[in-house]
Amino acid sequence: MKRVNIDKTWKEPLKEILNSEVLKNLKSFLTSEIEKGKTIYPHGSEIFSAFNLCPLDKVKVVIIGQDPYHGPDQAHGLCFSVKRGVRPPPSLKNIYKEMHTDLGLNPPDHGFLESWAGQGVLLLNAVLTVEKSNAGSHRGKGWEQFTDAVIDYLSQENEHLVFILWGRDAQKKGEKIDRSKHLVLESAHPSPFSAHRFYGNKHFSKTNAYLKTHGKNIVDWRIL
């Protein structure tokens, strides 16, 4: 992580946190881990994929995840998404089940969610990196302050965004969102442990109804 490769629309709004000691220390930590021979996911060029595929001026929906997947070839910078050719993890399969129930969409044979990002859905993990096979290993290293700054900016400087918070971690992350200006949708996490409380939230149709009410283009949730 020699330099921050993030879309230009984000650089000025996030200038303070990007230039902070927090991020400098985080860069040093990641560099040190790589020098020790550890494998870090996602690869360096993909760490900020959520921002590069969804420029700031296009954001209309924010889905907040936790950590990147820590298995080979899974994480690529978008929460809940995996690369083509990689079997969708259980949480993503459960998301597909809810999409089918809510919108009647048949699940795709892959888990690549880039088409959502291209429509203004910011697929933001709370922590943007992880060590291979070591879930949660980069928590508390500085990413949380960075993603807090992203959420705070979006909440304060925009109107009529939809924030989708699945699970307690995401809900805690979204505690400061201004709910008088934005729609905040909350439910249990789609993991197999809590999916029975995730099903039926209808977050996909509720998101589009809100966007339409406020004159924004709805999201085509089909995954092509």
C-alpha positions as YAML, in Angstrom:
chain: A
units: angstrom
residues:
- id: 1
  name: MET
  ca: [0.00, 0.00, 0.00]
- id: 2
  name: LYS
  ca: [2.52, 2.56, -1.18]
- id: 3
  name: ARG
  ca: [-0.07, 5.17, -2.11]
- id: 4
  name: VAL
  ca: [-3.78, 5.64, -1.85]
- id: 5
  name: ASN
  ca: [-5.34, 4.69, -5.18]
- id: 6
  name: ILE
  ca: [-8.80, 6.14, -4.71]
- id: 7
  name: ASP
  ca: [-11.13, 7.83, -7.19]
- id: 8
  name: LYS
  ca: [-10.54, 11.58, -7.41]
- id: 9
  name: THR
  ca: [-14.10, 12.43, -6.35]
- id: 10
  name: TRP
  ca: [-13.33, 11.10, -2.86]
- id: 11
  name: LYS
  ca: [-9.91, 12.68, -2.34]
- id: 12
  name: GLU
  ca: [-10.90, 16.20, -1.33]
- id: 13
  name: PRO
  ca: [-13.80, 15.24, 0.98]
- id: 14
  name: LEU
  ca: [-11.64, 12.62, 2.69]
- id: 15
  name: LYS
  ca: [-8.45, 14.70, 2.65]
- id: 16
  name: GLU
  ca: [-8.20, 15.00, 6.42]
- id: 17
  name: ILE
  ca: [-8.42, 11.28, 7.16]
- id: 18
  name: LEU
  ca: [-6.33, 10.32, 4.12]
- id: 19
  name: ASN
  ca: [-3.50, 12.54, 5.39]
- id: 20
  name: SER
  ca: [-3.93, 11.61, 9.05]
- id: 21
  name: GLU
  ca: [-1.50, 9.79, 11.32]
- id: 22
  name: VAL
  ca: [-4.10, 7.03, 11.56]
- id: 23
  name: LEU
  ca: [-3.78, 6.20, 7.88]
- id: 24
  name: LYS
  ca: [-0.01, 6.65, 7.86]
- id: 25
  name: ASN
  ca: [0.26, 4.14, 10.69]
- id: 26
  name: LEU
  ca: [-2.11, 1.82, 8.86]
- id: 27
  name: LYS
  ca: [0.04, 1.97, 5.73]
- id: 28
  name: SER
  ca: [3.11, 1.18, 7.82]
- id: 29
  name: PHE
  ca: [1.34, -1.78, 9.40]
- id: 30
  name: LEU
  ca: [0.30, -3.22, 6.03]
- id: 31
  name: THR
  ca: [3.77, -2.73, 4.59]
- id: 32
  name: SER
  ca: [5.30, -4.48, 7.58]
- id: 33
  name: GLU
  ca: [2.91, -7.41, 7.32]
- id: 34
  name: ILE
  ca: [3.71, -7.87, 3.63]
- id: 35
  name: GLU
  ca: [7.44, -7.69, 4.34]
- id: 36
  name: LYS
  ca: [6.98, -10.49, 6.86]
- id: 37
  name: GLY
  ca: [5.64, -12.64, 4.05]
- id: 38
  name: LYS
  ca: [2.00, -12.52, 5.07]
- id: 39
  name: THR
  ca: [-0.71, -12.63, 2.43]
- id: 40
  name: ILE
  ca: [-3.15, -9.75, 2.64]
- id: 41
  name: TYR
  ca: [-6.59, -9.62, 1.02]
- id: 42
  name: PRO
  ca: [-7.69, -7.95, -1.11]
- id: 43
  name: HIS
  ca: [-4.65, -7.21, -3.24]
- id: 44
  name: GLY
  ca: [-3.33, -3.66, -3.02]
- id: 45
  name: SER
  ca: [-4.89, -2.40, -6.24]
- id: 46
  name: GLU
  ca: [-8.31, -3.62, -5.09]
- id: 47
  name: ILE
  ca: [-8.40, -2.25, -1.53]
- id: 48
  name: PHE
  ca: [-10.35, 0.84, -2.61]
- id: 49
  name: SER
  ca: [-12.46, -0.83, -5.31]
- id: 50
  name: ALA
  ca: [-15.70, 0.21, -3.61]
- id: 51
  name: PHE
  ca: [-14.71, 3.87, -4.07]
- id: 52
  name: ASN
  ca: [-13.25, 3.49, -7.54]
- id: 53
  name: LEU
  ca: [-16.31, 1.69, -8.90]
- id: 54
  name: CYS
  ca: [-18.73, 4.04, -7.16]
- id: 55
  name: PRO
  ca: [-17.60, 7.68, -7.35]
- id: 56
  name: LEU
  ca: [-18.81, 9.99, -4.61]
- id: 57
  name: ASP
  ca: [-21.20, 11.92, -6.84]
- id: 58
  name: LYS
  ca: [-22.95, 8.69, -7.86]
- id: 59
  name: VAL
  ca: [-23.62, 7.26, -4.38]
- id: 60
  name: LYS
  ca: [-27.28, 6.68, -3.56]
- id: 61
  name: VAL
  ca: [-27.14, 3.45, -1.51]
- id: 62
  name: VAL
  ca: [-24.58, 2.31, 1.07]
- id: 63
  name: ILE
  ca: [-24.36, -1.32, 2.18]
- id: 64
  name: ILE
  ca: [-22.05, -1.74, 5.17]
- id: 65
  name: GLY
  ca: [-20.21, -5.02, 5.68]
- id: 66
  name: GLN
  ca: [-17.61, -6.15, 8.22]
- id: 67
  name: ASP
  ca: [-14.29, -7.62, 7.11]
- id: 68
  name: PRO
  ca: [-13.20, -8.81, 3.67]
- id: 69
  name: TYR
  ca: [-13.44, -12.53, 3.03]
- id: 70
  name: HIS
  ca: [-10.18, -14.20, 4.06]
- id: 71
  name: GLY
  ca: [-10.10, -17.12, 1.60]
- id: 72
  name: PRO
  ca: [-8.10, -17.26, -1.66]
- id: 73
  name: ASP
  ca: [-9.49, -15.27, -4.60]
- id: 74
  name: GLN
  ca: [-12.57, -14.12, -2.69]
- id: 75
  name: ALA
  ca: [-12.12, -10.52, -1.54]
- id: 76
  name: HIS
  ca: [-11.77, -7.82, -4.17]
- id: 77
  name: GLY
  ca: [-12.80, -4.66, -2.35]
- id: 78
  name: LEU
  ca: [-16.62, -4.86, -2.39]
- id: 79
  name: CYS
  ca: [-18.45, -6.09, 0.69]
- id: 80
  name: PHE
  ca: [-20.27, -9.43, 0.29]
- id: 81
  name: SER
  ca: [-18.92, -9.77, -3.27]
- id: 82
  name: VAL
  ca: [-16.53, -12.41, -4.62]
- id: 83
  name: LYS
  ca: [-14.80, -12.70, -7.94]
- id: 84
  name: ARG
  ca: [-16.28, -14.62, -10.83]
- id: 85
  name: GLY
  ca: [-15.42, -18.28, -10.67]
- id: 86
  name: VAL
  ca: [-15.53, -18.30, -6.87]
- id: 87
  name: ARG
  ca: [-18.46, -20.02, -5.22]
- id: 88
  name: PRO
  ca: [-20.74, -17.47, -3.47]
- id: 89
  name: PRO
  ca: [-20.29, -17.73, 0.33]
- id: 90
  name: PRO
  ca: [-23.26, -18.65, 2.54]
- id: 91
  name: SER
  ca: [-24.07, -15.04, 3.50]
- id: 92
  name: LEU
  ca: [-24.28, -14.01, -0.14]
- id: 93
  name: LYS
  ca: [-26.44, -17.01, -0.98]
- id: 94
  name: ASN
  ca: [-28.83, -15.89, 1.74]
- id: 95
  name: ILE
  ca: [-28.87, -12.38, 0.27]
- id: 96
  name: TYR
  ca: [-29.86, -13.96, -3.05]
- id: 97
  name: LYS
  ca: [-32.67, -15.86, -1.34]
- id: 98
  name: GLU
  ca: [-34.05, -12.61, 0.06]
- id: 99
  name: MET
  ca: [-33.77, -10.96, -3.35]
- id: 100
  name: HIS
  ca: [-35.81, -13.80, -4.81]
- id: 101
  name: THR
  ca: [-38.47, -13.53, -2.10]
- id: 102
  name: ASP
  ca: [-38.60, -9.74, -2.30]
- id: 103
  name: LEU
  ca: [-38.24, -9.12, -6.02]
- id: 104
  name: GLY
  ca: [-38.66, -12.51, -7.68]
- id: 105
  name: LEU
  ca: [-35.10, -12.46, -9.02]
- id: 106
  name: ASN
  ca: [-33.45, -15.79, -9.64]
- id: 107
  name: PRO
  ca: [-29.98, -16.14, -8.08]
- id: 108
  name: PRO
  ca: [-27.02, -15.91, -10.46]
- id: 109
  name: ASP
  ca: [-24.33, -18.57, -10.66]
- id: 110
  name: HIS
  ca: [-21.66, -16.19, -9.35]
- id: 111
  name: GLY
  ca: [-21.13, -13.65, -6.57]
- id: 112
  name: PHE
  ca: [-19.64, -10.70, -8.44]
- id: 113
  name: LEU
  ca: [-21.58, -7.57, -7.40]
- id: 114
  name: GLU
  ca: [-19.84, -4.99, -9.54]
- id: 115
  name: SER
  ca: [-23.07, -4.19, -11.39]
- id: 116
  name: TRP
  ca: [-24.50, -2.84, -8.13]
- id: 117
  name: ALA
  ca: [-21.47, -0.62, -7.55]
- id: 118
  name: GLY
  ca: [-21.79, 0.78, -11.07]
- id: 119
  name: GLN
  ca: [-25.30, 2.00, -10.23]
- id: 120
  name: GLY
  ca: [-24.30, 3.98, -7.14]
- id: 121
  name: VAL
  ca: [-24.29, 1.27, -4.47]
- id: 122
  name: LEU
  ca: [-21.26, 1.76, -2.21]
- id: 123
  name: LEU
  ca: [-20.34, -1.72, -0.98]
- id: 124
  name: LEU
  ca: [-18.33, -0.66, 2.04]
- id: 125
  name: ASN
  ca: [-16.64, -2.98, 4.50]
- id: 126
  name: ALA
  ca: [-15.92, -1.52, 7.95]
- id: 127
  name: VAL
  ca: [-12.36, -2.88, 7.66]
- id: 128
  name: LEU
  ca: [-10.80, -2.96, 4.21]
- id: 129
  name: THR
  ca: [-8.07, -5.59, 4.58]
- id: 130
  name: VAL
  ca: [-7.49, -8.93, 6.29]
- id: 131
  name: GLU
  ca: [-4.72, -11.51, 6.61]
- id: 132
  name: LYS
  ca: [-5.24, -14.77, 4.73]
- id: 133
  name: SER
  ca: [-7.15, -17.34, 6.80]
- id: 134
  name: ASN
  ca: [-7.25, -15.01, 9.81]
- id: 135
  name: ALA
  ca: [-10.68, -13.42, 10.13]
- id: 136
  name: GLY
  ca: [-10.77, -10.05, 11.87]
- id: 137
  name: SER
  ca: [-6.99, -9.78, 11.93]
- id: 138
  name: HIS
  ca: [-6.91, -6.13, 10.82]
- id: 139
  name: ARG
  ca: [-9.56, -4.82, 13.15]
- id: 140
  name: GLY
  ca: [-8.37, -2.00, 15.38]
- id: 141
  name: LYS
  ca: [-5.57, -0.99, 13.02]
- id: 142
  name: GLY
  ca: [-7.17, 2.22, 11.75]
- id: 143
  name: TRP
  ca: [-9.62, 1.21, 9.07]
- id: 144
  name: GLU
  ca: [-12.56, 1.85, 11.36]
- id: 145
  name: GLN
  ca: [-11.65, 5.54, 11.66]
- id: 146
  name: PHE
  ca: [-11.37, 5.80, 7.90]
- id: 147
  name: THR
  ca: [-14.73, 4.20, 7.18]
- id: 148
  name: ASP
  ca: [-16.36, 6.21, 9.99]
- id: 149
  name: ALA
  ca: [-15.15, 9.34, 8.19]
- id: 150
  name: VAL
  ca: [-16.70, 8.08, 4.95]
- id: 151
  name: ILE
  ca: [-20.07, 7.40, 6.58]
- id: 152
  name: ASP
  ca: [-20.05, 10.72, 8.47]
- id: 153
  name: TYR
  ca: [-19.34, 12.65, 5.29]
- id: 154
  name: LEU
  ca: [-22.07, 10.88, 3.34]
- id: 155
  name: SER
  ca: [-24.56, 11.45, 6.15]
- id: 156
  name: GLN
  ca: [-23.76, 15.12, 6.65]
- id: 157
  name: GLU
  ca: [-23.21, 16.30, 3.09]
- id: 158
  name: ASN
  ca: [-25.95, 14.41, 1.23]
- id: 159
  name: GLU
  ca: [-29.69, 13.89, 1.36]
- id: 160
  name: HIS
  ca: [-31.95, 10.94, 0.66]
- id: 161
  name: LEU
  ca: [-29.37, 8.17, 0.66]
- id: 162
  name: VAL
  ca: [-30.27, 4.65, 1.71]
- id: 163
  name: PHE
  ca: [-28.02, 2.99, 4.30]
- id: 164
  name: ILE
  ca: [-28.45, -0.78, 4.61]
- id: 165
  name: LEU
  ca: [-27.18, -2.18, 7.91]
- id: 166
  name: TRP
  ca: [-27.18, -5.96, 8.26]
- id: 167
  name: GLY
  ca: [-26.12, -7.23, 11.68]
- id: 168
  name: ARG
  ca: [-25.04, -5.59, 14.92]
- id: 169
  name: ASP
  ca: [-21.61, -4.51, 13.70]
- id: 170
  name: ALA
  ca: [-23.09, -2.61, 10.76]
- id: 171
  name: GLN
  ca: [-25.82, -1.13, 12.94]
- id: 172
  name: LYS
  ca: [-23.26, 0.14, 15.43]
- id: 173
  name: LYS
  ca: [-21.29, 1.60, 12.53]
- id: 174
  name: GLY
  ca: [-24.38, 3.52, 11.45]
- id: 175
  name: GLU
  ca: [-25.41, 4.96, 14.79]
- id: 176
  name: LYS
  ca: [-24.47, 8.52, 13.80]
- id: 177
  name: ILE
  ca: [-26.28, 8.57, 10.47]
- id: 178
  name: ASP
  ca: [-28.77, 11.44, 10.30]
- id: 179
  name: ARG
  ca: [-32.07, 9.59, 10.00]
- id: 180
  name: SER
  ca: [-33.98, 12.81, 9.39]
- id: 181
  name: LYS
  ca: [-32.20, 13.08, 6.01]
- id: 182
  name: HIS
  ca: [-31.70, 9.45, 5.01]
- id: 183
  name: LEU
  ca: [-33.43, 6.07, 5.04]
- id: 184
  name: VAL
  ca: [-31.70, 3.58, 7.33]
- id: 185
  name: LEU
  ca: [-32.71, -0.07, 6.88]
- id: 186
  name: GLU
  ca: [-31.65, -2.52, 9.56]
- id: 187
  name: SER
  ca: [-31.98, -6.27, 10.04]
- id: 188
  name: ALA
  ca: [-30.06, -9.30, 11.23]
- id: 189
  name: HIS
  ca: [-26.94, -10.33, 9.33]
- id: 190
  name: PRO
  ca: [-27.44, -12.74, 6.40]
- id: 191
  name: SER
  ca: [-25.01, -15.30, 7.84]
- id: 192
  name: PRO
  ca: [-26.42, -18.82, 8.37]
- id: 193
  name: PHE
  ca: [-26.47, -18.17, 12.13]
- id: 194
  name: SER
  ca: [-28.97, -15.32, 11.88]
- id: 195
  name: ALA
  ca: [-30.51, -15.67, 8.41]
- id: 196
  name: HIS
  ca: [-33.87, -16.71, 9.84]
- id: 197
  name: ARG
  ca: [-34.12, -13.14, 11.18]
- id: 198
  name: PHE
  ca: [-32.73, -11.65, 7.97]
- id: 199
  name: TYR
  ca: [-35.30, -13.16, 5.63]
- id: 200
  name: GLY
  ca: [-38.33, -11.04, 4.92]
- id: 201
  name: ASN
  ca: [-36.71, -7.63, 5.47]
- id: 202
  name: LYS
  ca: [-37.63, -6.54, 1.92]
- id: 203
  name: HIS
  ca: [-34.72, -4.11, 1.89]
- id: 204
  name: PHE
  ca: [-34.32, -4.25, -1.88]
- id: 205
  name: SER
  ca: [-37.87, -3.16, -2.68]
- id: 206
  name: LYS
  ca: [-37.89, -0.64, 0.20]
- id: 207
  name: THR
  ca: [-34.69, 0.92, -1.16]
- id: 208
  name: ASN
  ca: [-36.15, 1.38, -4.61]
- id: 209
  name: ALA
  ca: [-39.43, 2.76, -3.29]
- id: 210
  name: TYR
  ca: [-37.51, 5.40, -1.31]
- id: 211
  name: LEU
  ca: [-35.25, 6.31, -4.24]
- id: 212
  name: LYS
  ca: [-38.24, 6.65, -6.55]
- id: 213
  name: THR
  ca: [-40.07, 8.84, -4.03]
- id: 214
  name: HIS
  ca: [-37.09, 11.20, -3.99]
- id: 215
  name: GLY
  ca: [-36.66, 11.38, -7.74]
- id: 216
  name: LYS
  ca: [-33.66, 9.07, -8.05]
- id: 217
  name: ASN
  ca: [-33.13, 6.20, -10.43]
- id: 218
  name: ILE
  ca: [-33.91, 2.89, -8.79]
- id: 219
  name: VAL
  ca: [-31.31, 0.12, -8.52]
- id: 220
  name: ASP
  ca: [-31.56, -2.79, -10.93]
- id: 221
  name: TRP
  ca: [-30.71, -5.51, -8.42]
- id: 222
  name: ARG
  ca: [-30.28, -8.16, -11.10]
- id: 223
  name: ILE
  ca: [-26.74, -9.52, -11.09]
- id: 224
  name: LEU
  ca: [-25.58, -10.10, -14.64]
...
